[in-house]
Amino acid sequence: MLHDTDRTFAIAQATYAKKLRPLLPPEAFLPNPDRLVLVLINLAILCLGWAIADDLDRWHWYYLWLYLPLALIMGNSIVVLLFSIHDIMHSNLIENRLLRQVVSLLGLTMLWMPPTFWQAVHNREHHNKTNSIDDPDRNYLEQQPKNWGKWIQNLFVPSIEVQPIWFVIGMANAWGVHTFRNLTSVLLFNNAETTYTPAAFKVSSKERVTIALELFAIIAIHVSILFYLDFHPVKLLLGYFLPIWLGFSGVMFYIYTNHLVSPMTEINDPLLNSVSLRVPKFFDLIHLNFSYHTEHHIFPNLNSNYYPMVQALLKEHYGDRYNLLDVGEAWRLLLNTPRHYRDPQTLTDWSGETSIDCPGSAALTAKRS
C-alpha cells in the first residue's frame, strides 16, 4: 500500500543512529564470530560439490539431475559467503590484517570480488553516498551516455520494459557485469571519469595495486577449479557455472530491491533512499537478515542478529518514514517502474517517453505492524 506523507525533508543517517543507539544493548555492536564459522562451512560445501562434480563424467546421463539439489545448495553457499564477508568487513571480528584479507578473499572469490575493492566500492563509496549522484550502485541517469554499461543495465535489470529472457539472463549475470564495470574503471583508468559506470570513483595507488594482486589470486583459484573439473562440459555446467548463476541470482534478488525504486538523495537518509523487505523467516535465518537493509544502512557495523530490534524501533519512532515492503510488493514495483533517473524524484525509461514518480518519494510501507 502506497500512501502520501510529507517526506520531502531528509534526515542524515547519523541523526537516526544517535537517537536509536542508546536504545540498543551494547552487545549488539560486538562482532559475531558465527560469521567466520559460516565462511568455513560454506567453503567446505563448495569443495564437496566440486569433488562430487569431478565424477559426473562417470554418471549415466539420466542420473545427472540428481546433482541439481547440490548445485542449488552450492549456489546458496555463494550467497551466504557474500553476506558473511559483508558482515565481517563491516566489523573488527578479524583484527589481524593479513588473516582478514585471506578470509575475505576466499569468501569473495566465487563472486570475483577482490576484498580491497569491496571495501572501497561498498563500505566507502556506497555507504557514504547512498543513492546520491556519486553512488556507484544507483540507477543510471537519463542524461548519461547510452554506452555499453548503461545498455546492459537496461537490458538486465527488472523494470517496466525488461524482456523475460533478458531478465532471466540478467539475474544470473548482473552481479558479474556490476563488478566488471567498476573493477575495470578502477584498474584501467582510476580517474573517476569513466562514463560506462553509474558513478565512477578513484582508489589510492596502494589500493589499486592490492586490488590487482587480489584479482590475480581470484583468477588463479577459478582456473584451478576449471582444471580440477578437467574442463569437462558437464562438470563445468553443473558443478561450476550453475552454482555461480544460482548464487548471483540469489544475491541480486535482494540487491535489486535495496534502492532502485527509491529517490536519489543529497543527504544520506536511509529511510528515504533504502527499502527493507518482509521475507519468510527461513530466508532471514539462512541469509543473515539481509532483508533488513534500511537497518543496515543506519548501523553498518551492527550484529545483523539485532536488525529486528532496530526495525521495531524504526516502526516506533519513524513509522511514517520507514520503507518496509513485502518481498512480492517490492518486486511488483520493480517490474512496473522504469530504471533511469530523470531527476532525483522521477524514473524514466530508455527512450525517455515514460516517466513515473519514484515510489519511494512517498512512504513505501506495505503494512505497518
ROVEX-543885 format. One record per residue (C-alpha): residue number from 1; residue in three letters; z, x, y negated. Coordinates in nm, 4 decimals. Example, Ala and Ser with C-alpha at 12.3 -4.5 7.8 and 13.67 -1.06 7.14 Angstrom:
<rs>
R;1;ALA;0.7800;1.2300;0.4500
R;2;SER;0.7140;1.3670;0.1060
</rs>
This chain:
<rs>
R;1;MET;0.0000;0.0000;0.0000
R;2;LEU;-0.1004;0.1435;-0.3372
R;3;HIS;0.0931;0.0304;-0.6411
R;4;ASP;0.0668;0.1338;-1.0043
R;5;THR;0.3551;0.3060;-1.1760
R;6;ASP;0.3788;0.5265;-1.4804
R;7;ARG;0.3410;0.8657;-1.3190
R;8;THR;0.1300;1.0333;-1.5857
R;9;PHE;0.4026;1.2871;-1.6643
R;10;ALA;0.4596;1.5846;-1.4387
R;11;ILE;0.7888;1.7390;-1.3323
R;12;ALA;0.7967;2.1044;-1.2327
R;13;GLN;0.8817;2.1960;-0.8735
R;14;ALA;1.1827;2.3952;-0.9923
R;15;THR;1.3313;2.0827;-1.1526
R;16;TYR;1.3315;1.8955;-0.8217
R;17;ALA;1.4724;2.1975;-0.6407
R;18;LYS;1.7512;2.2420;-0.8946
R;19;LYS;1.8598;1.8793;-0.8623
R;20;LEU;1.8352;1.8487;-0.4845
R;21;ARG;1.9571;2.1877;-0.3636
R;22;PRO;2.3286;2.1162;-0.4242
R;23;LEU;2.2890;1.8054;-0.2068
R;24;LEU;2.1767;2.0089;0.0949
R;25;PRO;2.4052;2.2099;0.3254
R;26;PRO;2.3925;2.5906;0.2870
R;27;GLU;2.2738;2.6348;0.6467
R;28;ALA;1.9512;2.4523;0.5584
R;29;PHE;1.8385;2.7695;0.3806
R;30;LEU;1.9158;3.0075;0.6657
R;31;PRO;1.6245;3.1431;0.8761
R;32;ASN;1.5603;2.9636;1.2034
R;33;PRO;1.5443;3.2116;1.4966
R;34;ASP;1.3845;2.9408;1.7138
R;35;ARG;1.0573;3.0114;1.5333
R;36;LEU;1.0403;3.3610;1.6829
R;37;VAL;1.1082;3.2179;2.0288
R;38;LEU;0.8234;2.9691;1.9790
R;39;VAL;0.5867;3.2515;1.8861
R;40;LEU;0.6653;3.4345;2.2094
R;41;ILE;0.6398;3.1191;2.4237
R;42;ASN;0.3048;3.0153;2.2820
R;43;LEU;0.1588;3.3655;2.3048
R;44;ALA;0.2629;3.3578;2.6714
R;45;ILE;0.0887;3.0197;2.7153
R;46;LEU;-0.2344;3.1638;2.5751
R;47;CYS;-0.2146;3.4693;2.8008
R;48;LEU;-0.1540;3.2462;3.1024
R;49;GLY;-0.4506;3.0320;3.0047
R;50;TRP;-0.6800;3.3338;2.9841
R;51;ALA;-0.5517;3.4649;3.3172
R;52;ILE;-0.6439;3.1344;3.4821
R;53;ALA;-0.9756;3.1184;3.2945
R;54;ASP;-1.0713;3.4554;3.4384
R;55;ASP;-1.1016;3.2851;3.7797
R;56;LEU;-1.3131;2.9924;3.6609
R;57;ASP;-1.6314;3.1519;3.7956
R;58;ARG;-1.4849;3.1009;4.1440
R;59;TRP;-1.4205;2.7296;4.0930
R;60;HIS;-1.6684;2.4682;4.2131
R;61;TRP;-1.8282;2.3081;3.9097
R;62;TYR;-1.6789;1.9669;3.9874
R;63;TYR;-1.3267;2.1092;3.9593
R;64;LEU;-1.3752;2.2629;3.6134
R;65;TRP;-1.2446;1.9506;3.4416
R;66;LEU;-0.9016;2.0399;3.5775
R;67;TYR;-0.8883;2.3230;3.3225
R;68;LEU;-0.9206;2.0796;3.0285
R;69;PRO;-0.5483;1.9892;3.0064
R;70;LEU;-0.4671;2.3607;2.9932
R;71;ALA;-0.7263;2.4095;2.7184
R;72;LEU;-0.5546;2.1298;2.5240
R;73;ILE;-0.2153;2.2958;2.5708
R;74;MET;-0.3640;2.6279;2.4562
R;75;GLY;-0.5117;2.4557;2.1513
R;76;ASN;-0.1717;2.3133;2.0679
R;77;SER;-0.0246;2.6631;2.1069
R;78;ILE;-0.2613;2.7836;1.8334
R;79;VAL;-0.1317;2.5037;1.6085
R;80;VAL;0.2310;2.5886;1.6859
R;81;LEU;0.1690;2.9597;1.6295
R;82;LEU;0.0375;2.8906;1.2798
R;83;PHE;0.3259;2.6581;1.1940
R;84;SER;0.5826;2.9008;1.3390
R;85;ILE;0.4444;3.2007;1.1479
R;86;HIS;0.4157;2.9793;0.8417
R;87;ASP;0.7936;2.9221;0.8591
R;88;ILE;0.8706;3.2856;0.9433
R;89;MET;0.6706;3.4197;0.6496
R;90;HIS;0.8472;3.1839;0.4096
R;91;SER;1.1835;3.3188;0.5282
R;92;ASN;1.3582;3.6511;0.5810
R;93;LEU;1.4054;3.5933;0.9547
R;94;ILE;1.2489;3.9312;1.0391
R;95;GLU;1.3767;4.1837;0.7893
R;96;ASN;1.2095;4.4873;0.9441
R;97;ARG;0.8767;4.5050;0.7625
R;98;LEU;0.6773;4.6605;1.0470
R;99;LEU;0.8123;4.4183;1.3080
R;100;ARG;0.7463;4.1252;1.0749
R;101;GLN;0.3883;4.2411;1.0286
R;102;VAL;0.3282;4.2874;1.4021
R;103;VAL;0.4747;3.9470;1.4953
R;104;SER;0.2801;3.7754;1.2183
R;105;LEU;-0.0409;3.9494;1.3196
R;106;LEU;-0.0055;3.8401;1.6820
R;107;GLY;0.0814;3.4862;1.5778
R;108;LEU;-0.2141;3.4542;1.3401
R;109;THR;-0.4755;3.6406;1.5453
R;110;MET;-0.6307;3.3295;1.7019
R;111;LEU;-0.6654;3.1884;1.3515
R;112;TRP;-0.8470;3.5007;1.2259
R;113;MET;-0.5875;3.5277;0.9511
R;114;PRO;-0.4514;3.8715;0.8505
R;115;PRO;-0.0832;3.8167;0.7643
R;116;THR;-0.1040;4.0098;0.4377
R;117;PHE;-0.3902;3.7839;0.3371
R;118;TRP;-0.1914;3.4743;0.4377
R;119;GLN;0.0929;3.5965;0.2193
R;120;ALA;-0.1500;3.6172;-0.0730
R;121;VAL;-0.3618;3.3045;-0.0265
R;122;HIS;-0.0844;3.0709;0.0895
R;123;ASN;0.2564;3.1919;-0.0263
R;124;ARG;0.1468;3.3358;-0.3580
R;125;GLU;-0.1666;3.1524;-0.4688
R;126;HIS;-0.1388;2.8075;-0.3122
R;127;HIS;0.2343;2.7540;-0.3553
R;128;ASN;0.2496;2.8760;-0.7137
R;129;LYS;-0.0689;2.6990;-0.8247
R;130;THR;-0.0760;2.3906;-0.6030
R;131;ASN;-0.3775;2.1686;-0.6697
R;132;SER;-0.4375;2.3312;-1.0046
R;133;ILE;-0.7655;2.4762;-1.1279
R;134;ASP;-0.6564;2.8105;-0.9760
R;135;ASP;-0.5599;2.6835;-0.6288
R;136;PRO;-0.7961;2.8231;-0.3591
R;137;ASP;-0.7096;2.5240;-0.1349
R;138;ARG;-0.8190;2.2471;-0.3736
R;139;ASN;-1.1342;2.0347;-0.3699
R;140;TYR;-1.4366;2.1844;-0.5434
R;141;LEU;-1.5106;2.0701;-0.8985
R;142;GLU;-1.8216;1.8654;-0.9658
R;143;GLN;-1.9377;2.1268;-1.2178
R;144;GLN;-1.9022;2.4192;-0.9768
R;145;PRO;-2.2330;2.5563;-0.8421
R;146;LYS;-2.3760;2.3858;-0.5335
R;147;ASN;-2.3731;2.7050;-0.3291
R;148;TRP;-2.3190;2.7542;0.0450
R;149;GLY;-1.9395;2.7316;0.0236
R;150;LYS;-1.9438;2.4001;-0.1589
R;151;TRP;-2.2265;2.2660;0.0601
R;152;ILE;-2.0400;2.3401;0.3861
R;153;GLN;-1.7199;2.1912;0.2473
R;154;ASN;-1.9098;1.8761;0.1508
R;155;LEU;-2.0682;1.8635;0.4961
R;156;PHE;-1.7455;1.9115;0.6934
R;157;VAL;-1.4565;1.7569;0.5009
R;158;PRO;-1.3632;1.3905;0.5616
R;159;SER;-1.4974;1.1783;0.2776
R;160;ILE;-1.6876;0.8628;0.1984
R;161;GLU;-2.0157;1.0437;0.2670
R;162;VAL;-1.9356;1.2637;0.5699
R;163;GLN;-2.1576;1.2079;0.8748
R;164;PRO;-1.9806;1.1615;1.2124
R;165;ILE;-2.1454;1.4594;1.3837
R;166;TRP;-2.0635;1.6947;1.0952
R;167;PHE;-1.7118;1.5545;1.0749
R;168;VAL;-1.6528;1.6493;1.4401
R;169;ILE;-1.8090;1.9929;1.3925
R;170;GLY;-1.6079;2.0368;1.0753
R;171;MET;-1.2760;1.9587;1.2400
R;172;ALA;-1.3342;2.2478;1.4803
R;173;ASN;-1.4743;2.4940;1.2263
R;174;ALA;-1.3437;2.4146;0.8759
R;175;TRP;-1.0442;2.6465;0.9168
R;176;GLY;-1.2806;2.9316;1.0011
R;177;VAL;-1.5016;2.8543;0.7001
R;178;HIS;-1.1998;2.8436;0.4678
R;179;THR;-1.0754;3.1779;0.5991
R;180;PHE;-1.4211;3.3386;0.5868
R;181;ARG;-1.4803;3.2252;0.2275
R;182;ASN;-1.1561;3.3622;0.0917
R;183;LEU;-1.1493;3.6780;0.3052
R;184;THR;-1.4982;3.7843;0.2021
R;185;SER;-1.4200;3.7070;-0.1610
R;186;VAL;-1.1242;3.9457;-0.1499
R;187;LEU;-1.2609;4.2161;0.0815
R;188;LEU;-1.6151;4.2381;-0.0582
R;189;PHE;-1.5569;4.1667;-0.4271
R;190;ASN;-1.1896;4.1232;-0.5222
R;191;ASN;-1.2778;4.0365;-0.8818
R;192;ALA;-1.1668;3.6697;-0.8974
R;193;GLU;-1.5235;3.5824;-0.9974
R;194;THR;-1.6891;3.4656;-0.6745
R;195;THR;-1.8275;3.1148;-0.7124
R;196;TYR;-1.8519;3.0137;-0.3452
R;197;THR;-1.4742;2.9602;-0.3215
R;198;PRO;-1.2967;2.6714;-0.4960
R;199;ALA;-1.0849;2.9240;-0.6886
R;200;ALA;-1.1235;3.2984;-0.6432
R;201;PHE;-0.8306;3.5375;-0.6745
R;202;LYS;-0.7553;3.9089;-0.6506
R;203;VAL;-0.5155;4.1162;-0.4445
R;204;SER;-0.3843;4.4645;-0.5115
R;205;SER;-0.5733;4.7684;-0.3826
R;206;LYS;-0.2966;4.8355;-0.1297
R;207;GLU;-0.3066;4.4764;-0.0063
R;208;ARG;-0.6842;4.4917;0.0226
R;209;VAL;-0.6702;4.7961;0.2485
R;210;THR;-0.3936;4.6410;0.4595
R;211;ILE;-0.5898;4.3162;0.4954
R;212;ALA;-0.8957;4.5103;0.6122
R;213;LEU;-0.6925;4.7040;0.8708
R;214;GLU;-0.5291;4.3843;0.9968
R;215;LEU;-0.8692;4.2185;1.0240
R;216;PHE;-0.9991;4.5088;1.2344
R;217;ALA;-0.6967;4.4679;1.4634
R;218;ILE;-0.7675;4.0950;1.4956
R;219;ILE;-1.1333;4.1625;1.5771
R;220;ALA;-1.0275;4.4161;1.8405
R;221;ILE;-0.7959;4.1627;2.0053
R;222;HIS;-1.0668;3.8956;2.0134
R;223;VAL;-1.3213;4.1396;2.1562
R;224;SER;-1.0666;4.2402;2.4201
R;225;ILE;-1.0280;3.8744;2.5202
R;226;LEU;-1.4058;3.8374;2.5480
R;227;PHE;-1.4252;4.1469;2.7664
R;228;TYR;-1.1393;4.0208;2.9803
R;229;LEU;-1.3331;3.6975;3.0352
R;230;ASP;-1.6426;3.9051;3.1230
R;231;PHE;-1.8483;3.7304;2.8551
R;232;HIS;-1.8980;3.4642;3.1217
R;233;PRO;-2.0269;3.1434;2.9551
R;234;VAL;-1.7993;2.9025;3.1464
R;235;LYS;-1.4929;3.1224;3.0978
R;236;LEU;-1.5697;3.1598;2.7283
R;237;LEU;-1.6425;2.7915;2.6711
R;238;LEU;-1.3312;2.6589;2.8442
R;239;GLY;-1.0883;2.9490;2.8023
R;240;TYR;-1.1788;3.0802;2.4572
R;241;PHE;-1.3888;2.8528;2.2374
R;242;LEU;-1.2465;2.5150;2.3446
R;243;PRO;-0.8799;2.6092;2.2766
R;244;ILE;-0.9806;2.7549;1.9400
R;245;TRP;-1.1780;2.4426;1.8457
R;246;LEU;-0.8906;2.2187;1.9525
R;247;GLY;-0.6360;2.4357;1.7708
R;248;PHE;-0.8367;2.4452;1.4488
R;249;SER;-0.8866;2.0681;1.4704
R;250;GLY;-0.5123;2.0144;1.5089
R;251;VAL;-0.4381;2.2358;1.2094
R;252;MET;-0.6996;2.0654;0.9906
R;253;PHE;-0.5766;1.7209;1.0939
R;254;TYR;-0.2642;1.7927;0.8891
R;255;ILE;-0.4116;2.0143;0.6174
R;256;TYR;-0.6762;1.7640;0.5106
R;257;THR;-0.4060;1.5140;0.4160
R;258;ASN;-0.1886;1.7570;0.2192
R;259;HIS;-0.3554;1.7489;-0.1218
R;260;LEU;-0.7183;1.6306;-0.1086
R;261;VAL;-0.6586;1.2739;-0.2304
R;262;SER;-0.4079;1.3848;-0.4952
R;263;PRO;-0.4864;1.4606;-0.8597
R;264;MET;-0.5092;1.8107;-0.9975
R;265;THR;-0.2038;1.9089;-1.1988
R;266;GLU;-0.1443;2.1798;-1.4570
R;267;ILE;0.2297;2.1662;-1.3896
R;268;ASN;0.3106;2.2246;-1.0230
R;269;ASP;0.4595;1.8835;-0.9397
R;270;PRO;0.4809;1.8381;-0.5587
R;271;LEU;0.5453;1.4655;-0.5960
R;272;LEU;0.2128;1.4256;-0.7774
R;273;ASN;-0.0084;1.6786;-0.6019
R;274;SER;0.1163;1.6599;-0.2415
R;275;VAL;0.1407;1.3999;0.0346
R;276;SER;0.3865;1.3669;0.3221
R;277;LEU;0.2976;1.1789;0.6400
R;278;ARG;0.4661;0.9442;0.8818
R;279;VAL;0.3612;1.0557;1.2277
R;280;PRO;0.5080;0.9754;1.5708
R;281;LYS;0.8340;1.1638;1.6201
R;282;PHE;0.6863;1.3517;1.9153
R;283;PHE;0.4415;1.5275;1.6834
R;284;ASP;0.7146;1.6156;1.4345
R;285;LEU;0.9048;1.7665;1.7265
R;286;ILE;0.6230;1.9830;1.8625
R;287;HIS;0.4709;2.0660;1.5220
R;288;LEU;0.7918;2.1667;1.3442
R;289;ASN;0.7977;1.8798;1.0922
R;290;PHE;0.4764;1.9986;0.9299
R;291;SER;0.4073;1.6385;0.8251
R;292;TYR;0.6835;1.6749;0.5637
R;293;HIS;0.4545;1.8538;0.3225
R;294;THR;0.5964;1.7475;-0.0138
R;295;GLU;0.9384;1.8559;0.1079
R;296;HIS;0.7973;2.1969;0.1989
R;297;HIS;0.6471;2.2436;-0.1463
R;298;ILE;0.9811;2.1715;-0.3109
R;299;PHE;1.1707;2.4100;-0.0807
R;300;PRO;0.9207;2.6565;0.0744
R;301;ASN;1.1970;2.8645;0.2357
R;302;LEU;1.3916;2.5697;0.3798
R;303;ASN;1.4527;2.5475;0.7539
R;304;SER;1.1984;2.2792;0.8432
R;305;ASN;1.4550;2.1037;1.0655
R;306;TYR;1.6116;1.9823;0.7392
R;307;TYR;1.2951;1.8304;0.5900
R;308;PRO;1.4019;1.4760;0.6953
R;309;MET;1.7187;1.5247;0.4891
R;310;VAL;1.5083;1.6230;0.1864
R;311;GLN;1.2871;1.3197;0.2444
R;312;ALA;1.5902;1.0898;0.2348
R;313;LEU;1.6965;1.2493;-0.0944
R;314;LEU;1.3475;1.2098;-0.2411
R;315;LYS;1.3438;0.8408;-0.1485
R;316;GLU;1.6843;0.8002;-0.3117
R;317;HIS;1.6201;0.9913;-0.6323
R;318;TYR;1.2416;0.9750;-0.6793
R;319;GLY;1.1303;0.6760;-0.4736
R;320;ASP;0.8749;0.5608;-0.7330
R;321;ARG;0.7035;0.9017;-0.7361
R;322;TYR;0.7229;1.0171;-0.3764
R;323;ASN;0.3915;1.0132;-0.1828
R;324;LEU;0.4655;0.9078;0.1747
R;325;LEU;0.1868;0.7647;0.3915
R;326;ASP;0.1425;0.6533;0.7480
R;327;VAL;-0.0983;0.9010;0.9029
R;328;GLY;-0.3575;0.6290;0.9600
R;329;GLU;-0.3457;0.5241;0.5954
R;330;ALA;-0.3819;0.8863;0.4817
R;331;TRP;-0.6961;0.9234;0.6896
R;332;ARG;-0.8324;0.5915;0.5672
R;333;LEU;-0.8005;0.7215;0.2105
R;334;LEU;-0.9714;1.0483;0.3017
R;335;LEU;-1.2660;0.8665;0.4600
R;336;ASN;-1.3010;0.6213;0.1715
R;337;THR;-1.2972;0.8626;-0.1213
R;338;PRO;-1.5327;1.1419;-0.2393
R;339;ARG;-1.4256;1.5080;-0.2165
R;340;HIS;-1.5084;1.6695;-0.5516
R;341;TYR;-1.3111;1.6556;-0.8753
R;342;ARG;-1.4986;1.5146;-1.1725
R;343;ASP;-1.1790;1.5608;-1.3700
R;344;PRO;-0.8140;1.6032;-1.2665
R;345;GLN;-0.7747;1.2302;-1.2019
R;346;THR;-1.1200;1.1413;-1.0677
R;347;LEU;-1.3049;1.2166;-0.7438
R;348;THR;-1.6829;1.2114;-0.7205
R;349;ASP;-1.9446;1.2676;-0.4526
R;350;TRP;-2.2107;1.5393;-0.4066
R;351;SER;-2.4683;1.3532;-0.6189
R;352;GLY;-2.2196;1.2548;-0.8865
R;353;GLU;-2.3177;0.8883;-0.8547
R;354;THR;-1.9850;0.7602;-0.7178
R;355;SER;-1.6534;0.8064;-0.8948
R;356;ILE;-1.3127;0.6911;-0.7735
R;357;ASP;-0.9706;0.7448;-0.9269
R;358;CYS;-0.7565;0.9756;-0.7143
R;359;PRO;-0.5356;0.7534;-0.5004
R;360;GLY;-0.2591;0.9987;-0.5799
R;361;SER;-0.2874;0.9140;-0.9503
R;362;ALA;-0.0771;0.6091;-0.8620
R;363;ALA;0.2110;0.6086;-0.6151
R;364;LEU;0.0857;0.6571;-0.2596
R;365;THR;0.3924;0.5290;-0.0831
R;366;ALA;0.2796;0.3103;0.2033
R;367;LYS;0.6158;0.1541;0.2849
R;368;ARG;0.9335;0.2716;0.1227
R;369;SER;1.2079;0.2550;0.3733
</rs>
